Amino acid sequence: TRIVLVHTIFWYAVLRQQHLGGYHLPILDYHRIMVGSPEEARQYILDALPQWPGFEESAQALLSTKKDVSWLEKREQKYLTKLGAAEAVVQQALSAIRKFDPHTDISLLDL
């Protein structure tokens, strides 16, 4: 439970820094890359990240790690099965974070 809570708080800090302008690298929605078609995932990456020399090769390398959607579904189910008691603690933490800081988008942390 503590590890999941610490993970949640860490990602809140990263998302808050991004919201406040202190974190300049976009955070990609991993789920969107995994469930989208290769073309949709490629376009999402192209639109989300700043481009640099060699960007196309880097985007292709990232997409080459893309697995079948069933793999992601199995992984998420396994994670949710193991989450158990930690889920209630994380939901309480997310609720408190939303009250404390309603301006930072923490939707990526929702279970």
N, C-alpha and C positions, 0 to 999 in steps of 0.2 A: 504494500500500500504506500509506503513512504517513497519508494522509487518512482511510482506512477505520479504521485503528488509533486515530487521534485521536478520530474519531467514536465508536467503541466505548468508549474510556476516558471521554469526556465523558458519555455516557449512563450508564455505571456510576456516575460521581460523582453524577448526578441521582438515580438509583435508590437509591444509598446514603443520600443526604440524606433522601429520602422515608422509607426504612426507619428512620432514626434520628430522624425527627420534625422535621427541619429544613426540609422542603419540604412545604407544605400544600396544594398544588394536585394533584389526582389526575392520574396519567398514563394517558391513554386508550390502549387497544390498537387501533391504527389498522386492523389486519387484521380484527379482530372487527367493526368498523363497516363495513368495505368488503364483507365476504363475507356478512354477515347480511342478512336481509330488511329493508326499511325499518322495519317494526314492531319487529323485534328490535334493530336499531341504535338506534332512538329510545328503546326501553326501557333499553338498556344505558347510553346517555348520561344518561337521567333518573336511573338508579340510581347512576351513577358520579360525577356532578358535584353540588356543592352548588347549590341553587336560589336564585335572586335575581330581583328584578323584571326582567322581560324575558327570563327564562331560556328560555321556550318558543320565542320568536322566535329566540334565539341557537341553540338546538338545531335548529330548522328550517333556519336558514341553513347550519349545518354539514352537515345531511343533504342539502341541495340540491346540495352538491358531490360527493355520492356518485356514483360511476361504476359501470358494469357490471363484474361480477366478472372477465370476460375481460380487461378493461383492466389490472386488478391483476395477473393471472396473467402477461400479456405483460411488464409492467413488472418483475415479480420475476424472470422468466426472463432478461430483458435485463441486469438487475443482476447476477445470478449468473454470467452469461456473462462479464461484464466484471470480476468479482471476482477470478478467476484466482488468482494467487499470494498475494493478500491474505487469502484464506480461511484458509490454514494459519497465518498470523501471527495472525489474529483468534482462531482456535481455541486457539492457544497462550496468548494473552492471557486469554481467557475461562477456561481451565483454571487459570491462575495466580491470577486473581481469585477463583475458587471456593475455591482452597486458602487464600488470604489472608483471605477474608471469606465463610465458608459461610452466613452468616445473611441476606445481602442477596439477594433474588430477582432474578436477572438473566436470567430465561428470555426476556424480550422481546428480548434481544440475540442469542439463538441463531439461527444461520443455517438 
